[in-house]
Amino acid sequence: MSTPVTTKPVLIVFVLLTLMSGFITRTADADMRLYKGQTVYVPVYSHIYSGDREQPFYLAATLSIRNTDTKHAITLTAVDYYDSDGKFLKHYLEKALPLKAMATRRYVVPESDKSGGSGAKFIIKWQSGEPVAEPLIESVMISTKTQQGISFTSRGRVLEAISP
């Protein structure tokens, strides 16, 4: 008994898709950069302005540091908060803090803390003994007042990196 003709095109498409998926996976892995440490700048807004009179709208800010490496820990060595003028305000980390694989650490600037201003920022430093996937570091600002609410995020920007 002979194989129907429709099976061959389906088989060819299946083989091509399988080969392509392997190529795409290898390309994604090849593009992933590994690091042994970074210094990261993260914008944070303790308030923003609204209206013609530039009324301040005060915000609570959460800094989120997510170790995206599935196998290795990273060590946070600095989590420092600065105001709009670049003046140092606070160390959020008193000593080095290990962050396990896939773990997250958060730091909160309460809505009542207006010291940072609209140009506040965190400088985060981390390191690892092994080359690791780059952590995801971002801030989330939120506030709700009466019937009005606002929330938004900012991503960190790498200032310095230690490559393997």
Residue frames as a rotation matrix with the C-alpha (Angstrom) as fourth column:
MET 1
0.586 0.810 0.000 0.00
0.810 -0.586 0.000 0.00
0.000 0.000 -1.000 0.00
SER 2
-0.295 -0.728 0.619 1.40
0.712 -0.600 -0.366 3.42
0.638 0.332 0.695 -0.88
THR 3
-0.493 0.027 -0.870 1.64
0.710 -0.566 -0.420 6.49
-0.503 -0.824 0.260 1.36
PRO 4
0.601 0.755 0.263 -0.89
0.783 -0.490 -0.383 9.20
-0.160 0.436 -0.886 0.51
VAL 5
-0.046 -0.618 0.785 0.61
0.739 -0.550 -0.389 12.24
0.672 0.562 0.482 -1.20
THR 6
0.593 0.363 0.719 -0.74
-0.100 -0.853 0.512 14.64
0.799 -0.375 -0.469 1.47
THR 7
0.907 -0.274 -0.321 1.49
0.400 0.317 0.860 13.09
-0.134 -0.908 0.397 4.15
LYS 8
0.067 -0.967 0.246 4.76
0.984 0.023 -0.176 14.16
0.165 0.254 0.953 2.50
PRO 9
-0.082 -0.118 0.990 4.06
0.184 -0.978 -0.101 17.93
0.980 0.173 0.102 2.57
VAL 10
0.850 0.409 0.332 2.92
-0.255 -0.233 0.938 17.67
0.461 -0.882 -0.094 6.19
LEU 11
0.724 -0.650 -0.230 6.09
0.668 0.576 0.472 15.75
-0.174 -0.495 0.851 7.07
ILE 12
-0.115 -0.781 0.614 8.27
0.819 -0.425 -0.386 18.30
0.562 0.458 0.689 5.27
VAL 13
0.255 0.289 0.923 6.60
-0.180 -0.923 0.339 21.19
0.950 -0.253 -0.184 7.11
PHE 14
0.991 0.124 -0.044 7.02
0.009 0.271 0.963 19.37
0.132 -0.954 0.268 10.44
VAL 15
0.375 -0.925 -0.062 10.73
0.926 0.372 0.057 18.76
-0.030 -0.079 0.996 9.81
LEU 16
-0.183 -0.427 0.886 11.28
0.517 -0.808 -0.283 22.39
0.836 0.406 0.368 8.76
LEU 17
0.570 0.471 0.673 9.46
-0.306 -0.638 0.707 23.75
0.762 -0.609 -0.220 11.83
THR 18
0.923 -0.284 -0.258 11.46
0.376 0.528 0.762 21.46
-0.080 -0.800 0.594 14.12
LEU 19
0.024 -0.970 0.241 14.74
0.976 -0.029 -0.215 22.62
0.215 0.241 0.946 12.59
MET 20
-0.067 0.020 0.998 13.69
0.189 -0.981 0.033 26.27
0.980 0.191 0.062 12.78
SER 21
0.873 0.425 0.239 12.66
-0.152 -0.230 0.961 26.01
0.463 -0.876 -0.136 16.44
GLY 22
0.614 -0.735 -0.287 16.07
0.765 0.466 0.444 24.58
-0.192 -0.492 0.849 17.29
PHE 23
-0.257 -0.694 0.672 17.74
0.803 -0.540 -0.250 27.44
0.537 0.475 0.697 15.42
ILE 24
0.282 0.450 0.847 15.58
-0.078 -0.869 0.488 30.05
0.956 -0.203 -0.210 17.16
THR 25
0.978 0.059 -0.199 16.33
0.182 0.217 0.959 28.56
0.100 -0.974 0.202 20.59
ARG 26
0.205 -0.976 -0.074 20.06
0.973 0.195 0.121 28.58
-0.103 -0.096 0.990 19.92
THR 27
-0.223 -0.255 0.941 19.91
0.508 -0.854 -0.112 32.18
0.832 0.453 0.320 18.68
ALA 28
0.689 0.535 0.490 18.07
-0.147 -0.559 0.816 33.32
0.710 -0.634 -0.307 21.84
ASP 29
0.845 -0.436 -0.310 20.64
0.491 0.400 0.774 31.59
-0.213 -0.806 0.552 24.06
ALA 30
-0.047 -0.925 0.377 23.51
0.985 -0.106 -0.138 33.04
0.168 0.365 0.916 22.05
ASP 31
-0.035 0.110 0.993 22.08
0.256 -0.960 0.115 36.57
0.966 0.258 0.006 22.44
MET 32
0.911 0.386 -0.144 21.70
0.218 -0.156 0.963 36.33
0.350 -0.909 -0.226 26.23
ARG 33
0.038 -0.915 0.401 24.49
-0.276 -0.395 -0.876 38.26
0.961 -0.077 -0.267 27.89
LEU 34
0.620 0.040 -0.784 25.94
0.668 0.497 0.554 37.06
0.412 -0.867 0.281 31.16
TYR 35
0.291 -0.468 0.834 27.47
-0.351 -0.864 -0.362 39.34
0.890 -0.187 -0.416 33.78
LYS 36
-0.196 -0.403 -0.894 29.42
0.758 0.516 -0.399 39.12
0.622 -0.756 0.204 37.03
GLY 37
-0.283 0.175 -0.943 28.13
0.783 -0.526 -0.332 42.46
-0.554 -0.832 0.012 38.29
GLN 38
-0.159 0.270 0.949 26.52
0.721 -0.625 0.299 45.77
0.674 0.732 -0.096 37.41
THR 39
-0.774 0.158 -0.613 25.78
0.317 -0.741 -0.592 49.27
-0.548 -0.652 0.524 38.65
VAL 40
-0.430 0.742 0.515 22.19
0.822 0.085 0.563 50.16
0.374 0.665 -0.646 37.71
TYR 41
-0.976 0.198 -0.090 20.41
-0.162 -0.937 -0.310 53.55
-0.146 -0.288 0.946 37.72
VAL 42
-0.481 0.876 0.039 16.65
0.842 0.450 0.297 53.38
0.243 0.176 -0.954 38.39
PRO 43
-0.760 0.285 0.585 14.42
-0.223 -0.959 0.177 56.48
0.611 0.005 0.792 38.12
VAL 44
-0.406 0.665 -0.627 11.91
0.909 0.368 -0.199 56.90
0.098 -0.650 -0.753 40.96
TYR 45
-0.494 0.332 0.804 9.30
0.003 -0.924 0.383 59.61
0.870 0.191 0.455 41.33
SER 46
-0.810 0.264 -0.523 8.20
0.566 0.124 -0.815 60.60
-0.150 -0.956 -0.250 44.84
HIS 47
0.111 0.908 -0.405 5.80
0.293 -0.419 -0.859 62.97
-0.950 -0.023 -0.313 43.11
ILE 48
-0.613 -0.144 0.777 4.78
0.789 -0.168 0.591 64.21
0.045 0.975 0.217 39.68
TYR 49
-0.766 0.298 -0.570 3.00
-0.075 -0.922 -0.381 67.39
-0.638 -0.249 0.728 38.70
SER 50
-0.421 0.695 0.583 -0.45
0.907 0.338 0.251 67.93
-0.023 0.635 -0.773 37.21
GLY 51
0.578 0.805 -0.132 -2.51
0.784 -0.593 -0.187 70.82
-0.229 0.005 -0.974 35.95
ASP 52
0.524 -0.306 0.795 -1.58
0.379 -0.752 -0.539 74.35
0.763 0.584 -0.278 34.93
ARG 53
0.710 -0.212 0.671 -0.52
-0.616 -0.649 0.447 75.19
0.342 -0.731 -0.591 38.49
GLU 54
-0.133 -0.796 -0.591 1.83
-0.327 0.598 -0.732 72.20
0.936 0.096 -0.340 38.65
GLN 55
0.477 0.404 0.780 0.09
-0.871 0.102 0.480 70.69
0.114 -0.909 0.401 41.65
PRO 56
-0.651 -0.754 -0.088 2.23
-0.732 0.654 -0.191 67.88
0.202 -0.060 -0.978 43.12
PHE 57
0.653 0.719 -0.238 0.73
-0.639 0.691 0.337 64.39
0.407 -0.068 0.911 43.09
TYR 58
-0.146 -0.773 0.618 2.56
-0.977 0.211 0.034 62.36
-0.156 -0.598 -0.786 45.74
LEU 59
0.518 0.227 -0.825 3.42
-0.563 0.817 -0.129 58.73
0.644 0.531 0.551 45.05
ALA 60
0.523 -0.421 0.741 4.57
-0.459 0.594 0.661 55.64
-0.719 -0.685 0.117 46.89
ALA 61
0.346 -0.492 -0.799 7.46
-0.866 0.161 -0.474 53.95
0.362 0.855 -0.371 45.08
THR 62
0.735 -0.164 0.658 8.50
-0.209 0.868 0.450 50.31
-0.645 -0.468 0.604 45.17
LEU 63
-0.017 -0.816 -0.578 11.93
-1.000 0.027 -0.008 49.27
0.022 0.577 -0.816 43.91
SER 64
0.839 0.305 0.451 11.91
-0.310 0.948 -0.064 45.66
-0.447 -0.086 0.890 42.70
ILE 65
-0.163 -0.925 -0.343 15.15
-0.983 0.121 0.141 43.71
-0.089 0.360 -0.929 42.15
ARG 66
0.785 0.543 0.298 14.53
-0.479 0.837 -0.262 40.34
-0.392 0.063 0.918 40.50
ASN 67
-0.413 -0.893 0.178 17.28
-0.606 0.416 0.678 37.76
-0.680 0.172 -0.713 40.07
THR 68
0.524 0.659 -0.540 16.38
-0.827 0.242 -0.507 36.24
-0.203 0.712 0.672 36.70
ASP 69
-0.433 -0.730 -0.529 19.10
-0.784 0.594 -0.178 33.60
0.445 0.338 -0.829 36.80
THR 70
0.576 0.775 -0.260 17.62
-0.598 0.616 0.513 30.14
0.558 -0.139 0.818 37.26
LYS 71
0.569 -0.412 -0.712 20.72
0.436 0.885 -0.164 28.57
0.697 -0.217 0.683 38.85
HIS 72
-0.366 -0.889 -0.276 22.89
0.791 -0.140 -0.596 31.14
0.491 -0.436 0.754 40.60
ALA 73
0.534 0.435 -0.725 22.52
0.786 -0.572 0.236 33.71
-0.312 -0.695 -0.648 43.35
ILE 74
0.054 -0.536 0.843 23.62
0.405 -0.760 -0.509 37.32
0.913 0.369 0.176 43.05
THR 75
-0.129 -0.135 -0.982 24.74
0.981 -0.162 -0.106 39.55
-0.145 -0.978 0.153 45.91
LEU 76
0.680 0.364 0.636 23.34
0.416 -0.906 0.074 43.05
0.604 0.214 -0.768 46.34
THR 77
-0.231 -0.853 -0.467 26.14
0.949 -0.094 -0.300 45.32
0.212 -0.513 0.832 47.56
ALA 78
-0.917 -0.009 -0.398 24.41
0.145 -0.938 -0.314 48.73
-0.371 -0.345 0.862 47.43
VAL 79
-0.072 0.910 0.409 20.85
0.913 -0.105 0.394 50.07
0.402 0.402 -0.823 47.24
ASP 80
-0.660 -0.324 -0.677 21.22
0.601 -0.769 -0.218 53.84
-0.450 -0.551 0.703 47.59
TYR 81
0.349 0.892 0.287 18.57
0.937 -0.321 -0.141 56.57
-0.034 0.318 -0.947 47.24
TYR 82
-0.769 -0.622 -0.150 19.30
0.587 -0.779 0.219 60.04
-0.253 0.080 0.964 45.84
ASP 83
0.117 0.835 -0.538 17.19
0.369 -0.540 -0.757 63.19
-0.922 -0.110 -0.371 45.36
SER 84
0.858 0.363 0.364 16.52
0.466 -0.252 -0.848 65.30
-0.216 0.897 -0.386 42.26
ASP 85
0.796 -0.600 -0.077 19.78
-0.604 -0.782 -0.156 67.23
0.034 0.171 -0.985 42.74
GLY 86
0.376 -0.664 -0.646 21.88
-0.098 0.665 -0.741 64.07
0.921 0.342 0.184 43.05
LYS 87
-0.258 -0.424 0.868 22.25
-0.887 -0.251 -0.386 64.42
0.382 -0.870 -0.311 46.82
PHE 88
-0.652 -0.037 -0.758 22.56
0.133 0.978 -0.163 61.12
0.747 -0.207 -0.632 48.67
LEU 89
0.038 0.764 0.644 19.56
-0.770 -0.389 0.506 60.50
0.637 -0.515 0.573 50.96
LYS 90
0.405 0.265 0.875 19.61
-0.827 0.514 0.228 56.95
-0.389 -0.816 0.427 52.31
HIS 91
-0.764 -0.527 -0.372 21.31
-0.600 0.792 0.111 53.55
0.236 0.308 -0.922 52.27
TYR 92
0.388 0.921 0.035 18.57
-0.894 0.367 0.257 50.92
0.224 -0.131 0.966 51.99
LEU 93
0.774 -0.235 -0.588 21.12
0.176 0.972 -0.158 48.14
0.609 0.019 0.793 52.41
GLU 94
0.791 -0.458 0.407 23.36
-0.594 -0.409 0.693 48.03
-0.151 -0.790 -0.595 55.50
LYS 95
-0.255 -0.869 0.423 25.41
-0.526 0.492 0.694 45.00
-0.812 -0.046 -0.583 54.42
ALA 96
-0.732 -0.089 -0.675 25.75
-0.661 0.331 0.673 42.74
0.164 0.939 -0.301 51.37
LEU 97
-0.047 0.833 0.551 22.61
-0.642 0.398 -0.655 40.71
-0.765 -0.385 0.516 50.77
PRO 98
-0.953 -0.241 0.184 22.55
-0.042 0.705 0.708 37.43
-0.300 0.667 -0.682 48.80
LEU 99
0.016 0.953 -0.304 19.57
-0.856 -0.144 -0.497 37.06
-0.517 0.268 0.813 46.46
LYS 100
-0.314 -0.131 0.940 18.90
0.021 0.989 0.145 33.41
-0.949 0.065 -0.308 45.58
ALA 101
-0.991 0.002 0.136 18.23
0.135 0.151 0.979 32.22
-0.019 0.988 -0.150 42.04
MET 102
-0.443 0.861 0.248 14.83
0.482 -0.004 0.876 33.52
0.755 0.508 -0.414 40.87
ALA 103
-0.103 0.381 -0.919 14.34
0.972 -0.157 -0.174 35.49
-0.211 -0.911 -0.354 44.13
THR 104
0.081 0.226 0.971 13.05
0.464 -0.870 0.164 39.07
0.882 0.438 -0.175 44.39
ARG 105
-0.436 -0.200 -0.878 13.79
0.873 -0.330 -0.359 41.83
-0.218 -0.923 0.318 46.88
ARG 106
0.249 0.584 0.772 11.74
0.663 -0.684 0.303 44.99
0.706 0.437 -0.558 47.28
TYR 107
-0.702 -0.386 -0.599 12.35
0.687 -0.590 -0.424 48.37
-0.189 -0.709 0.680 48.85
VAL 108
0.256 0.911 0.323 9.61
0.914 -0.337 0.226 50.95
0.314 0.238 -0.919 49.47
VAL 109
-0.952 -0.296 0.078 9.72
0.264 -0.924 -0.278 54.74
0.155 -0.244 0.957 49.53
PRO 110
-0.298 0.918 -0.262 6.47
0.859 0.138 -0.493 55.70
-0.416 -0.372 -0.830 51.29
GLU 111
0.190 0.503 0.843 4.15
0.814 -0.561 0.151 58.30
0.549 0.658 -0.516 49.80
SER 112
0.939 0.202 -0.280 4.81
0.338 -0.701 0.628 60.53
-0.069 -0.684 -0.726 52.83
ASP 113
0.082 -0.978 -0.193 8.57
0.534 -0.120 0.837 60.69
-0.842 -0.171 0.512 51.97
LYS 114
0.934 0.335 0.122 8.83
0.297 -0.544 -0.785 63.70
-0.197 0.769 -0.608 49.67
SER 115
0.420 -0.848 -0.323 12.61
-0.136 -0.411 0.901 64.09
-0.897 -0.334 -0.288 50.03
GLY 116
-0.258 -0.590 0.765 13.50
0.629 0.498 0.597 62.54
-0.733 0.635 0.243 46.65
GLY 117
-0.211 0.262 -0.942 11.38
-0.491 -0.861 -0.129 64.83
-0.845 0.435 0.311 44.50
SER 118
0.768 0.622 -0.150 10.34
-0.396 0.277 -0.876 64.25
-0.503 0.732 0.459 40.92
GLY 119
0.518 -0.651 -0.555 13.91
-0.640 0.136 -0.756 63.37
0.568 0.747 -0.346 39.90
ALA 120
0.330 -0.377 0.866 14.72
-0.790 0.392 0.472 60.83
-0.517 -0.839 -0.168 42.62
LYS 121
0.433 -0.236 -0.870 16.71
-0.607 0.637 -0.475 57.74
0.666 0.734 0.132 41.77
PHE 122
0.806 -0.293 0.514 18.23
-0.235 0.638 0.733 54.55
-0.543 -0.712 0.446 43.14
ILE 123
0.106 -0.808 -0.579 21.73
-0.888 0.185 -0.421 53.31
0.448 0.559 -0.698 42.40
ILE 124
0.847 0.207 0.490 21.93
-0.402 0.853 0.334 49.54
-0.348 -0.480 0.805 42.78
LYS 125
-0.127 -0.897 -0.424 25.15
-0.953 0.228 -0.199 47.53
0.275 0.379 -0.884 42.73
TRP 126
0.794 0.317 0.519 25.25
-0.451 0.879 0.154 43.77
-0.407 -0.356 0.841 42.55
GLN 127
-0.205 -0.875 -0.439 27.85
-0.973 0.230 -0.004 41.08
0.105 0.426 -0.899 41.91
SER 128
0.888 0.408 0.212 28.17
-0.423 0.905 0.030 37.35
-0.180 -0.116 0.977 41.43
GLY 129
-0.024 -0.920 0.391 30.99
-0.486 0.353 0.800 34.83
-0.874 -0.170 -0.455 41.54
GLU 130
-0.387 0.020 0.922 29.53
0.635 0.730 0.251 33.16
-0.668 0.683 -0.295 38.44
PRO 131
-0.970 0.198 -0.140 28.45
-0.237 -0.652 0.720 34.73
0.051 0.732 0.679 35.16
VAL 132
-0.535 0.844 0.036 24.66
0.553 0.382 -0.741 35.15
-0.639 -0.376 -0.671 35.52
ALA 133
-0.148 0.628 0.764 21.65
0.876 -0.276 0.396 36.39
0.460 0.728 -0.509 33.60
GLU 134
-0.843 -0.172 0.509 21.04
0.051 -0.969 -0.244 40.09
0.535 -0.179 0.826 34.04
PRO 135
-0.600 0.674 -0.431 18.57
0.694 0.170 -0.699 40.84
-0.398 -0.719 -0.570 36.86
LEU 136
-0.120 0.660 0.742 15.40
0.618 -0.535 0.576 42.82
0.777 0.527 -0.344 36.15
ILE 137
-0.589 -0.115 -0.800 15.43
0.741 -0.471 -0.478 46.02
-0.322 -0.875 0.362 38.20
GLU 138
-0.436 0.534 0.725 12.49
0.410 -0.599 0.688 48.39
0.801 0.597 0.042 38.03
SER 139
-0.957 0.224 -0.186 10.43
0.069 -0.446 -0.893 50.80
-0.283 -0.867 0.411 40.08
VAL 140
-0.314 0.933 0.179 6.65
0.741 0.123 0.660 50.97
0.594 0.340 -0.729 40.41
MET 141
-0.998 0.062 0.001 5.02
-0.051 -0.824 -0.564 54.23
-0.034 -0.563 0.826 41.48
ILE 142
-0.365 0.928 -0.078 1.41
0.629 0.308 0.714 54.35
0.686 0.211 -0.696 42.63
SER 143
-0.966 0.209 -0.151 -1.09
0.006 -0.568 -0.823 56.58
-0.258 -0.796 0.548 44.38
THR 144
-0.325 0.927 0.187 -4.84
0.698 0.102 0.709 56.78
0.638 0.361 -0.680 44.77
LYS 145
-0.932 0.113 -0.345 -6.59
0.166 -0.712 -0.682 59.88
-0.323 -0.692 0.645 46.02
THR 146
-0.249 0.942 -0.223 -10.34
-0.621 -0.332 -0.710 60.37
-0.743 -0.038 0.668 46.15
GLN 147
0.713 0.578 0.398 -11.53
-0.045 0.604 -0.796 59.12
-0.700 0.549 0.456 42.77
GLN 148
0.723 -0.529 -0.443 -8.19
-0.633 -0.253 -0.731 59.60
0.275 0.810 -0.518 41.03
GLY 149
0.664 -0.567 0.488 -5.42
0.027 0.670 0.742 57.03
-0.747 -0.479 0.460 40.78
ILE 150
0.669 -0.532 -0.519 -2.13
-0.702 -0.222 -0.677 56.75
0.245 0.817 -0.522 38.96
SER 151
0.525 -0.612 0.591 0.51
-0.076 0.658 0.749 54.07
-0.848 -0.438 0.299 38.55
PHE 152
0.856 -0.339 -0.390 3.48
-0.416 -0.003 -0.909 53.56
0.308 0.941 -0.144 36.24
THR 153
0.765 -0.633 0.121 6.84
0.448 0.658 0.606 51.82
-0.463 -0.409 0.786 36.07
SER 154
0.646 -0.685 -0.338 10.45
-0.761 -0.546 -0.349 52.71
0.055 0.483 -0.874 35.24
ARG 155
0.904 -0.401 -0.149 13.18
0.377 0.912 -0.165 50.28
0.202 0.093 0.975 34.23
GLY 156
0.555 -0.792 -0.257 16.75
0.062 -0.268 0.961 50.40
-0.830 -0.549 -0.100 35.42
ARG 157
0.922 -0.368 -0.120 19.57
-0.199 -0.183 -0.963 51.46
0.332 0.912 -0.242 33.13
VAL 158
0.650 -0.738 -0.184 23.01
0.743 0.565 0.358 49.87
-0.160 -0.369 0.916 33.38
LEU 159
0.897 -0.422 -0.133 25.78
-0.421 -0.906 0.037 52.40
-0.136 0.023 -0.990 34.10
GLU 160
-0.198 -0.975 -0.101 28.61
-0.979 0.202 -0.025 49.90
0.045 0.094 -0.995 34.48
ALA 161
0.886 0.462 -0.044 28.88
-0.461 0.887 0.021 46.17
0.049 0.002 0.999 33.86
ILE 162
-0.210 -0.903 0.373 31.42
-0.822 0.370 0.433 43.50
-0.530 -0.216 -0.820 34.75
SER 163
0.620 0.378 -0.688 31.52
-0.737 0.583 -0.343 40.95
0.271 0.719 0.640 31.94
PRO 164
0.857 -0.274 0.437 32.88
-0.023 0.826 0.563 37.45
-0.515 -0.493 0.701 32.49
